[in-house]
């Protein structure tokens, strides 16, 4: 992207939709927990006026840059959780 002659906007996405519930389930399962034991979902906070289905379209990035997703959603969540765990361990060790 940064090496293009003209700056442009590109969407970097897998084109696959996931819910917050999907993210919670994967993240908590990665550390052997059930998100339902820790997360309270308040139906009053659901945003019904929002768009029902959002999916990123990375066609432009694929066609112009030859970009393709290399990390699955599941793997990305595992990586994020592992980074948070490492950061937490480092903070605890400083105490």
Secondary structure, DSSP 8 states (H G I E B T S, - for coil): -TTSSS--------S----HHHHHHHHHHHTT--GGGT----GGG--TTS-S------HHHHHHH-----S-HHHHHHHHHHHHHHHHHHHHHH-
